[in-house]
């Protein structure tokens, strides 16, 4: 019995470590995104078309390797086609666009913190549209997260923003669209594997972006560092971390895996400070820590509520 318990604990730790690696890769890709969007002056439309169509093709190839022709079953199911299309356009596609524009007009660390607020926006949506009764801890979360964002964005000076206003607006919208990214595919994920859903969602976003800006039209001048940066974003920001998360779930439950999401903003903060000299004062760090704490409290309190309901 003790041996089985030890194996279980070892597997959970192993799963958490894999999940931390995936979260760190997402954080790293956010920093690389700042280089691509600012230093290389890559237009948002062309970059998004390239990232999504290439990532979508690769993910569908991986899905076909794992599930064969069954990756097309989703298009035979009329009950989920609407949700899949909505996920590709208003969830995944809109989130990639708003986050890119937030980073391009501001910086990666502030944009990541704003996007990290997505669980708060999910909660607000549940309260407004599903008439879900807020818990006492929800009010604490709202206050802590707002204070954290205020400190991160203003660095304690109410008269000055550390990022441009348009970056702040795009960052908040990236948090909202990240909430759509989580909520919209749920009906599809109940029936079909995550890699298939993500593959089709990314491919759909790629088609939409390419209708607006085909990758073969007005192609920007690409240096070797730029090409490597775009490739790294596709690999480290989409394909590899998702596959690592799926691997992590083999060892640890989703509840444990989700708790290490905070690694992403921490990695982005550190790398942005090292490579872009974004500044890392106490007030800014405190604000980021408060946002991470707020999301941790939110996830923990609602996970406990779900467990109590099911027990």
N, C-alpha and C positions, 0 to 999 in steps of 0.2 A: 504493500500500500504506500509506504513512504517512498519506495523507488519510483512508483507511478507518479506520485506528487512531485518528486524531483524532476522527472522527465518533463512533466507539464510546465513547471516553472522555467525550466531551461528553454523549452520551446517558445514560451511567451516572451522571454528575454530576447531570444533569437529573432522573433517576429518584430519586436519593438526596435531592435537594432537595424533590421532591414528597412522598417518604416522611417526611421531617422535618416537613413541614407537617402531614401526617396525624397523626403522633405528637404534635405540639404541640397539635393540636385535641383529641386524647384527654386530654392533660394539662389543658387549659383546661376541658374538660367536667367533669373530676374536681373542680376547684375550685368550679365552679358547683353541682355536686352537693352540696357541703358547705353552701352557702347554702340550697339548696332543702330539704335534709334537716334542717337545724338551725334556721336563722333563720325559715323559713316553717312549720316544724313539719308537714310533709307526711307522713302515715302511709306506711310502707313499702309496704304492700299496694296502696293506691290508686295511688301513684306508679309502682310496677312494672307494674301493669295498664295504666296509661295509656301509659307509655314503650314497652312491648313491642308492644302492639296497634297503636299508631299507626306505630311504626317498621316493624313487620312489613308492614303494608298498603302503606306507601310503598316499601319495598324490593321487594315483589312487583309493584307497579306498574312500577317501574323494570325489573325482570326481564322482565315481559311486554312492555315496550317494546323490550327488547333481543332477546328470544327468542320472543315470541308465546305461543301455546298450549303450547309445549314446557316451560313452567315446571311443568306438571302431570304431566310424564312421570315424575317421581320417585316419584309415588304408584302408578305401574303397575309399578314395579320392586320386587318383594318382597324382594330381597336387600339393599336399603338402607333400607327403611322403619323397621326397628327402630333403626338407627343414627341416622336423622334425628330420630326421636322422642326417643331418649336424648340427642342433642345439644341439642334444644330445651329439654328439662326439666332434665337433670342437668348439662349443659354451660353453655349460654348463660343459661337462666333462673336456675339456681342461682348462677352467677357474678355476675349482676347483683344478685341478692338479697343475697348475702354481702358484696359490695363496698359496697352501699348501707348496710347495717347497720353495717359497719365505719366508714364515713365518718360516719354519723349519731351513733354513740356515741363517736367519736374525732375524727380529722381526716383530710383528703384526702391529705396528703403521706405520713403513716405508712401509711395503707391502700394507697396506690399502690406503695410500696416492698415491702410484704408480697405484694401481688398480682404484682409484678414477678418474684417467686421461682418462678413457674410452671414455667420450664424445669428448675429443680432438682427439683420434684415429679414432672415427667415422667421425669426420669432415675431418681429413686428408684423410681417405678413400674416402669420397665423392668428395673431390677436385681432388684426383689422378685418381680414377676409373670412377666417374660419371661426371668428368669435371665441377664440380660445382664451380662457381666463388666465391672466398673467399671475405668476407666482411671486412671492415676496422677493425671492432671489433675483427675479428678472429686473426689478427696479434697481437693485444694487448693481447688476450688470450694466444697465443703461447708464447709470451715473459714473461708474468706474470707466467704462469704455469712452464716454464723451470726454471725461477729464483726461484720459490717456491720449485721445486724438488731439485735444486742445493743446496739451503739452508738447506732443510730437510735432504738430504743425506750426505752432507759434514759438516753441522753445521758451515758453513762459512770458513772452512779450505780446500782450493783447493787441498792440498797435502794428504788429508786423508778422506776416506769414513767411515761413521758411521755404515755401514753394509758391509758384504763381497760382492765382485763383483758378485759372482754367485747369491746371493740374489737379487741384483739390477737387474740382467738380468731376473731372474724369475719374479720379480715384474713388470718390463716393459712388459714382455710377458703376465702377468695376466691382465694388462690394455688393451692390444691388444685383448686377448681372451674375456675379458669382453665386448668389442665392438662387437665381434662376437655374444656373448650371447644376446645382444640387437637387432642386425640387422637380424640374421639368422631366428628367429622364426616369423618375421613380417608377411610373407605370410600365415602362419598357424593361427596366432592370429586374422587375418581378418575373419576367418571362424569358429574358435573353441574357447571355453572358456579358459582363462589363466590357470586355475588349471589343466585342461586336458592336455594342451600343456606342462606345467611344469612337470606334473606327468609322461608323456610318455618320455619327454626329460631326466629326471632324471633316469628313469628306463632303457632307452637305454644306458646312460652313465654307469649305474650299470652293465649291461650285458657286455659291452666292458671291463670295469675294472676287472670284475670277470673272463673273458676269460684269462686275463693276470695273475691275482692273486686272485684265489677263496678265499672267506672268511674262508673256512674250511681248508685251507692249510697254514702251517707255521703260525698258529695263535700265536701272541705274548702273553707274560705273561701279564694278565690284572688284575690290582689291582682295588679295589672298586672306588677310585678317578678317575682312567682312564676310567672305564665303565661309571661313572656319567658324566665325561667330554665329552665322545663320544656321549652319549645320549643328553647332553645339546647342543652340536653342531648341531645334527640332528634336535632337536626341536627348538632351538633358532636361528639357522643359516639357516634353510630351511623351515620347515613346518609352524611354528607359525607366523613369520613375513610376509610371503606371504599371509596367510589368513587375517592377520590384515590389510595389504595393500588393499586387496579386500574389506574389510569392510570400510576402509577409503574412498575409491572411491565412496561409496554410499552417502557420505556427501560432498565431495569436488572434484573439477575437477582434472584430472591428472597433470595439470600444477602447481596447488598449492601443490599437494602431492609431486611432484618431487623436489620442492624447499627445502625440509627438509632432503634431502639425506646427507647433510653435518653433520648431527648429528652422523652418523656412524664413520667417522674418528675422530671426537672429543671425542666420548666415548672410542674408542680404544686407543687414546693417553692417556687419563686420567687413564684408567684401567691398561694399560701397565706400566705407571709410578708408580702406586700404588703397583702392584703385581710383576713386573719384574724389577723395578728400572732402566728403560731404559734411564732415563735422560730427563729433560724437560727444556732446556735452552731457552733463548729468541730467538736466531737465528732459532732453530728448530721449535719453535711455529710459528714464523713469516713465515717460509717457508710453513708450513701446511696451515696457513691462506691465503697465496697468492694462493696456489693451489685451495682451496675452493672458493676464490674470482673469480679466472679465470673460473672455471666451472659454477659459478653463472652467470657471465657475458655472457658466451657462451649460456647457456640455455635461459636466458632472451632475448638476442638479436635475437636468432633464433626463439624463440616462438613469439616474436613481428613480425618477418618477415612472419611467417606462418599465423598469424592473419591478417596482411595487405594483403596477397595474397588471403585469403578467404573472405575478406570483400568487 
